[in-house]
């Protein structure tokens, strides 16, 4: 089943794409994708001949819908259905501002108040920034920092001039396959479906800039229930960084879950996605969702 497609206007007039699935009266969850690939391949991957909600499927949106969850998955600028703005860079603070716009739209159009926010990979950093302080307290029931590439050390990335057009760099099949680092963890059919979907929705690599803005991530500013979850063998982070993230969170209502023998995209793997989903459901139940 194709997801519902919405186009909303951001505070600066730019059009943002938001995908939605699940029962209209279901528990609301907002899903933020990562650095390179947009919402459709990340959260609604369809594998031919398989039910997306099943253990062998690969659609998180379908799986959540089967648990009476209504998901909303925006595309950041320059990814998926949201075109680049001018001159074409995607920045952390702009992503956070766009999430603010999505949250306001959800409340105005659907009466959604205090959804659960789930951010994966670099989207985990966007979720982290959004959830900090009074804004998180006022607008979220909880936050899931999933495979977050959080690093307590300041970034050494050099920002490019924002008034210059970014270079054109195309995504590749090899790039779409690089997340599978545990031998045999993903079957060929799912991997191939991911590659085709990723390159269909994101043929050009997004141009991130001002990465230093992620240095504003401060665990001590998270005052809402939090689930930190990641794969044991995630090559984009490590146990010490995740420990620092978890231990620094101010809210005492927090959970740290490590999925054994899994790497970065736990939610896409047969067998492992069931463990991932049960962790999300358990967290939701613990905070009254």
ABEGO torsion letter per residue (X at the ends): XBBBBBBBBBAAGBBBBBBBBEBAABBBBBBBBBAABBAAAAAABBBBGBBAABAABABAAAAAAAAGBBBBBBBBBGBEABBBBOAGBBBAAAAAAAAAAAAAAAAAAAGBBGBBBBBBEAAAAAAAAAABEAAAAAABABBBBBGBABBABBBABBBBBAABBBBBBBBBAAAAAAABABBGABBAAAAAAAAAAAAAABABBBBBBGAAAAAABBAAABABBBBBBBBAABAABBAAAAAAAAAABABABBBBBBBBGBBABAAABBGAAAAAAAAAAAAAAAAGX
